[in-house]
């Protein structure tokens, strides 16, 4: 097979497309002929060697990056039911890399059978990104008529949040950077799409919905945009942060508003990363439940992921685009 291998931590150019030995599934494992492999922002940090803390440890080199795959089961390890052979599946590989390849192995317990009509690329976009989306929504009791503000609404998580919040009856303000991304957000069904690269974007929201209209703010960008969004929260509203893309991976937690200002308005602010999410769903082992929820919404057509594909051999270009915030939706490699 061919795979992307990382021999030394560093820039995207260190991702090398080269021949590799075909993996062999061990007992309880299957091998997947990969049709789509997900690329996550965390992958770029692991490639560069940026310390992330927690469970995220750099893999021993050389390594084949990637933890999200979809394709067809083409080989079985000992003890695996033969009914899996030839089935289309998706799987999150967990903390074990190996997804940027034509073939990948994983435990049978991680598999999700793919329904007819759901592509491998969409299925990959509904794994790590989808489960994070569903986990975030566990923190917010969205009701019909709520105004929800989603930043980076043209991103992988933001696009799914926008669609699911609309499905639950919310009025969604989707913010993104640049006219093209704003048009994409409008196409997702947002009630209002705004360009948060423009300094007047909060005024546009206030003109449409009032001074402090939002019950919920969801964002993974941090910085000034996040602070402006929090100031649009209604009394008693809630801000949920799930990343800090504008600060760069490995940066400190996103700055919000002074605690006294938040308390005066009864506004809460919470960061939803590993430990908080795991506690909400009852432990790391339950993340697969969130994947199931996301895939089911994909099957129903409620959550249709935005996907931007790159050939597997161009993984370096995919990483560059992702790091420069030049992508729309979920980045997927196609062998």
C-alpha positions in Angstrom: 0.0 0.0 0.0 0.9 3.7 0.0 0.6 5.9 3.1 1.6 9.3 4.4 4.5 8.8 6.8 6.0 11.3 9.2 9.7 10.8 9.9 10.5 14.0 11.8 8.3 16.6 13.6 8.0 19.8 11.7 6.2 21.6 8.9 3.6 20.1 6.5 6.4 19.1 4.0 7.5 16.5 6.5 4.4 14.4 5.5 5.8 12.0 2.9 3.7 9.9 0.6 5.6 6.6 0.2 5.2 2.8 0.0 4.5 1.0 3.3 3.9 -2.5 4.4 0.3 -3.7 4.3 -1.0 -3.9 7.9 -2.3 -7.3 9.1 -5.3 -7.4 11.5 -4.6 -9.0 14.9 -7.2 -11.0 16.8 -10.4 -9.0 17.2 -9.4 -6.5 14.5 -10.4 -5.8 10.9 -8.5 -4.2 8.1 -10.2 -1.4 6.1 -9.5 -0.5 2.5 -9.7 3.2 3.1 -11.9 5.4 0.9 -11.7 8.5 3.1 -9.5 9.6 6.0 -10.3 12.5 8.2 -7.9 15.4 8.9 -8.2 17.1 12.3 -6.6 20.3 13.5 -5.0 18.2 16.3 -3.2 16.3 13.6 -1.3 19.5 12.6 -0.1 19.9 16.2 1.0 16.3 16.5 2.8 16.6 13.2 4.7 19.7 14.3 5.4 18.4 17.8 3.4 21.1 19.7 2.7 19.8 23.2 -1.0 19.4 23.7 -1.1 17.8 27.2 -3.5 15.3 28.5 -3.8 12.1 26.5 -2.4 13.6 23.4 1.2 12.3 23.1 3.4 12.5 20.0 3.6 9.0 18.4 6.9 7.3 18.1 8.5 8.1 14.7 8.2 7.2 12.0 4.4 7.2 12.1 1.4 7.2 9.8 -0.9 10.0 11.2 -4.7 10.1 11.2 -7.4 8.6 13.4 -10.6 8.7 11.3 -11.3 6.4 8.4 -14.1 5.0 6.3 -14.0 2.3 3.7 -14.7 -1.4 3.1 -13.5 -4.2 5.4 -11.2 -6.4 3.3 -9.5 -8.7 5.9 -10.4 -10.1 9.3 -8.4 -11.0 12.3 -8.9 -14.1 14.4 -12.3 -14.3 16.1 -14.1 -11.7 14.0 -17.5 -12.5 12.6 -17.2 -13.1 8.9 -20.3 -11.0 8.3 -18.0 -7.9 8.5 -16.1 -8.9 5.4 -17.0 -6.6 2.5 -19.1 -4.2 4.5 -18.8 -0.5 4.3 -17.8 0.9 7.7 -16.3 3.9 9.4 -14.2 4.0 12.6 -12.5 6.4 14.9 -9.1 4.7 15.6 -8.8 6.4 19.0 -5.3 7.3 20.2 -3.7 4.9 17.7 -2.7 6.6 14.4 -2.6 5.0 11.0 -5.5 6.6 9.1 -3.5 8.4 6.3 -3.1 5.3 4.3 -4.7 3.0 1.7 -5.2 0.3 4.4 -5.8 0.7 8.2 -6.6 -1.8 11.0 -8.8 -1.3 14.1 -10.8 -3.2 16.6 -14.1 -4.5 15.5 -15.8 -2.8 18.5 -15.0 0.6 16.9 -16.8 -0.1 13.6 -20.0 1.7 12.5 -21.8 0.1 9.5 -22.5 2.7 6.9 -26.1 3.0 5.7 -26.9 3.2 2.0 -26.8 6.8 0.8 -24.1 8.0 3.3 -20.7 8.4 1.6 -17.4 7.5 3.1 -16.3 11.1 3.1 -19.5 12.2 4.9 -19.1 9.4 7.4 -15.6 10.4 8.2 -16.8 14.0 8.8 -19.4 12.7 11.2 -16.9 10.8 13.4 -14.5 13.0 15.5 -16.2 16.2 14.3 -19.7 14.8 14.6 -19.2 13.4 18.1 -17.7 16.7 19.3 -20.8 18.5 17.9 -23.2 16.1 19.6 -21.1 16.4 22.8 -21.3 20.2 22.7 -25.0 20.1 22.3 -25.3 18.0 25.5 -24.4 21.2 27.4 -27.2 23.3 25.8 -30.9 22.8 26.1 -31.8 24.4 22.8 -35.5 25.2 22.6 -37.6 26.4 19.6 -37.2 30.2 19.3 -33.8 30.4 21.0 -31.3 32.6 19.2 -28.0 30.7 18.8 -24.8 32.3 17.6 -22.2 30.0 16.0 -18.7 31.3 15.2 -16.7 29.6 12.4 -20.0 28.4 11.1 -18.4 27.3 7.8 -16.1 24.9 9.7 -16.6 21.2 10.3 -18.2 21.6 13.8 -19.8 25.0 13.1 -21.6 23.7 10.1 -23.1 20.8 12.0 -24.0 23.0 15.0 -25.8 25.4 12.7 -27.9 22.6 11.0 -28.8 20.7 14.2 -29.7 23.9 16.1 -32.0 24.9 13.2 -33.5 21.4 13.3 -34.3 21.9 17.0 -36.1 25.1 16.2 -33.5 27.7 17.0 -32.9 30.9 15.1 -29.2 30.7 14.1 -26.8 33.5 13.5 -23.8 32.0 11.7 -20.5 34.0 11.6 -17.6 33.2 9.3 -14.6 34.9 7.7 -15.0 36.3 4.2 -17.8 36.6 1.7 -17.5 33.0 0.3 -17.7 31.4 3.7 -20.7 33.7 4.6 -22.5 32.5 1.5 -21.8 28.9 2.6 -23.3 29.6 6.0 -26.3 31.1 4.4 -26.7 27.9 2.4 -26.7 25.9 5.6 -30.0 27.6 6.6 -28.7 30.2 9.0 -31.3 32.9 9.7 -28.5 35.4 9.5 -25.0 35.0 8.1 -22.4 37.6 9.0 -18.7 38.2 8.2 -16.8 38.3 11.4 -13.7 39.7 9.6 -15.7 43.0 9.4 -15.6 45.1 12.5 -19.3 46.0 12.3 -20.5 42.4 12.5 -21.9 42.7 16.0 -23.9 45.8 15.0 -25.4 43.8 12.1 -26.6 41.1 14.6 -28.0 43.7 17.0 -29.8 45.4 14.2 -31.5 42.2 13.2 -32.2 40.7 16.7 -31.8 43.4 19.4 -29.0 44.5 21.8 -28.2 41.2 23.5 -30.2 38.6 21.7 -28.4 35.3 22.0 -29.2 32.6 24.5 -26.2 30.5 23.4 -22.8 31.2 21.8 -20.8 28.3 20.4 -17.3 29.0 19.3 -13.9 27.5 18.8 -11.9 30.6 17.6 -11.2 32.5 20.9 -9.8 36.0 20.9 -11.6 39.2 20.0 -14.3 37.5 17.9 -15.2 35.3 20.9 -15.4 38.3 23.2 -17.6 40.2 20.8 -19.9 37.2 20.6 -20.1 36.9 24.4 -21.3 40.5 24.6 -24.2 39.5 22.4 -25.5 37.1 25.0 -28.8 37.8 26.7 -28.9 37.9 30.5 -28.7 34.3 31.7 -27.1 33.2 28.4 -24.3 30.7 28.0 -21.0 30.7 26.1 -19.4 27.4 25.2 -15.8 27.3 23.8 -14.5 24.1 22.2 -11.2 25.4 20.8 -9.0 28.5 20.2 -8.2 28.3 16.5 -7.3 32.0 16.2 -4.7 31.6 18.9 -3.0 28.6 17.5 -2.9 25.1 18.9 -0.9 24.9 22.1 -1.9 28.4 23.1 -3.4 29.3 26.4 -7.1 29.0 27.0 -9.1 31.6 25.3 -9.6 34.9 27.1 -13.2 35.8 27.8 -14.7 38.8 29.5 -14.0 39.7 33.1 -15.7 37.4 35.6 -17.4 40.4 37.2 -19.0 41.5 33.9 -20.2 37.9 33.3 -21.7 37.6 36.8 -23.5 40.9 36.5 -25.4 39.7 33.5 -25.8 36.2 34.8 -23.8 34.8 31.8 -21.9 31.6 32.1 -18.8 30.6 30.2 -17.5 27.1 29.9 -14.7 25.4 27.9 -15.7 22.1 26.5 -12.6 20.1 26.0 -11.6 16.5 26.8 -12.3 16.1 30.6 -15.5 18.2 30.6 -16.9 16.4 27.6 -16.0 12.9 28.9 -17.6 13.7 32.2 -20.8 14.9 30.5 -21.2 11.7 28.5 -20.1 9.4 31.3 -16.6 8.6 30.3 -14.3 8.2 27.3 -15.8 4.8 26.5 -19.1 6.5 25.7 -17.8 8.7 22.8 -19.0 6.0 20.4 -22.6 6.8 21.5 -22.0 10.4 20.2 -20.6 9.0 16.9 -23.8 6.9 16.5 -25.9 10.0 17.1 -24.1 12.1 14.6 -24.1 9.3 11.9 -27.9 8.8 12.5 -28.5 12.6 11.9 -26.4 12.2 8.8 -28.5 9.3 7.6 -31.6 11.4 8.2 -30.2 14.3 6.2 -30.4 16.6 9.3 -26.7 17.0 9.6 -25.0 17.2 6.2 -21.3 17.8 6.7 -19.4 20.2 4.6 -16.4 18.3 3.2 -13.3 19.5 1.4 -11.2 16.7 -0.1 -7.6 16.4 -1.0 -5.8 13.4 -2.6 -4.0 11.3 0.0 -0.7 12.1 -1.7 -1.4 15.8 -1.0 -1.7 15.6 2.8 0.9 18.3 3.2 -1.3 20.7 1.2 -4.3 19.7 3.3 -2.4 20.6 6.5 -1.2 23.9 5.1 -4.8 24.9 4.1 -6.2 23.8 7.5 -3.5 25.8 9.4 -4.1 28.9 7.3 -7.9 28.7 7.9 -8.3 28.3 4.2 -10.7 25.4 4.3 -14.4 25.0 4.4 -15.9 22.2 6.5 -14.1 19.0 7.3 -10.9 18.2 5.5 -10.8 14.6 4.1 -8.0 12.7 2.3 -9.0 10.4 -0.5 -6.6 7.6 -1.5 
